[in-house]
Amino acid sequence: MEDKELYKGFSNEEAEQYAKEAKERWGNTEAYKQSQERVKKMSKEDFERIGKEGDVLMKEIVANREKGAKSPEVQALISRHFNNLRHFYEPTLETYRGLAENYVADERFKAFYEKYAPNLAEFMKEAMLYYCQTQEGK
């Protein structure tokens, strides 16, 4: 898959900016290298399927949100979220914690989750950090 397909929905300028920023921030990490290789091997159909799976998962998380970030139901969904990252790279608890922090710190991530539900980025952060806490030492 080409970068233009990966950043579909963004202007060419935005797509170039995001690709450049990702390379600058994470280009020397194993996760970035894995992501670059895995995305190159994805077809457009693969990428669309992964996107639809992610959309369904986010809607399931929203539907279970009232049970709390630490509930077994939400934690099962967060486990799926963690494992879905394997489409792009092999996540670790450390990278997952960083991702959780980015969901709140980066306005672009925050806006993505806010389109599903108000304060979802904060909820995701809480649920993801709790997931990491419960997985340590396993």
Order of alpha helices (4+ residues) and beta strands (2+ residues): alpha-alpha-alpha-alpha-alpha-alpha-alpha-alpha
